[in-house]
């Protein structure tokens, strides 16, 4: 799989059309379509924009095809969010107890 094919895979995984993605990264739909059709490697500014939009994106995967697509999988992110909610709730309970005691 080429870098442009991996980029197209990213768009598909995020349910983004080429036009939607183009707006987000400041590249025309036509330019992106040409890149995908030719199998050309994405330009540096496009790769930079991808990383700005998706900080968890594994650049080694995007450029070289090595490793997983995401540094931290969405599943792990979801689990971390759940754990953070539980910690916040526990902190709120502790704070309420402390306020009652004071």
C-alpha positions in Angstrom: 0.0 0.0 0.0 1.4 3.4 -1.0 1.3 6.5 1.2 -1.5 8.0 -0.8 -3.5 4.8 -0.4 -2.9 4.9 3.3 -4.1 8.6 3.3 -7.2 7.5 1.4 -7.7 4.8 4.0 -7.5 7.4 6.7 -10.2 9.4 5.0 -12.4 6.4 4.7 -11.9 5.4 8.3 -13.0 8.9 9.4 -15.9 8.9 6.9 -14.6 12.0 5.2 -15.1 12.7 1.5 -12.1 14.0 -0.4 -13.8 17.4 -0.6 -14.3 17.5 3.2 -10.8 16.5 3.9 -9.5 19.0 1.4 -11.3 21.8 3.2 -9.8 20.7 6.5 -6.2 20.6 5.2 -6.4 23.5 2.7 -5.9 21.4 -0.4 -8.3 21.3 -3.3 -10.4 18.2 -4.0 -8.9 18.1 -7.5 -5.4 18.1 -6.2 -6.2 15.3 -3.8 -8.0 13.3 -6.4 -5.0 13.6 -8.8 -2.7 12.5 -6.0 -4.9 9.4 -5.3 -5.3 8.6 -9.0 -1.5 8.8 -9.7 -0.5 7.1 -6.4 1.7 10.1 -5.7 3.3 10.6 -2.3 1.6 13.3 -0.2 3.5 16.6 0.0 5.1 17.6 3.3 2.5 20.3 4.1 -0.3 17.8 3.7 1.4 15.4 6.1 1.9 18.2 8.6 -1.8 19.1 8.3 -2.8 15.4 8.9 -0.7 15.4 12.1 -2.3 18.6 13.3 -5.8 17.2 12.7 -5.0 13.8 14.1 -2.2 14.0 16.7 -2.6 10.3 17.4 -1.9 9.4 13.8 1.2 7.3 13.5 3.4 9.1 10.9 5.5 6.0 10.4 2.3 4.2 9.3 1.3 7.0 7.0 4.6 7.5 5.3 6.3 4.1 5.5 3.4 1.7 6.2 5.1 0.6 9.5 3.2 -0.1 12.7 -0.4 0.7 13.5 -2.4 3.5 12.0 -2.9 5.1 15.5 -0.3 5.7 18.2 -3.1 5.1 20.7 -6.0 3.2 19.4 -9.5 4.6 19.5 -10.4 1.7 21.8 -7.7 2.7 24.2 -8.7 6.3 24.0 -12.2 5.3 24.9 -11.1 3.3 27.9 -8.9 6.2 29.1 -11.8 8.6 28.8 -14.0 6.2 30.9 -11.2 5.9 33.5 -10.9 9.7 33.6 -14.6 10.1 34.2 -14.4 7.6 37.1 -11.5 9.5 38.6 -13.3 12.8 38.3 -16.4 11.3 40.0 -14.3 9.9 42.8 -12.5 13.3 43.3 -15.9 15.0 43.4 -17.1 12.6 46.1 -13.9 13.2 48.1 -14.3 16.9 47.8 -18.0 16.7 48.9 -16.9 14.7 52.0 -14.2 17.2 52.8 -16.6 20.1 52.6 -19.0 18.4 55.0 -16.2 17.7 57.5 -14.9 21.3 57.4 
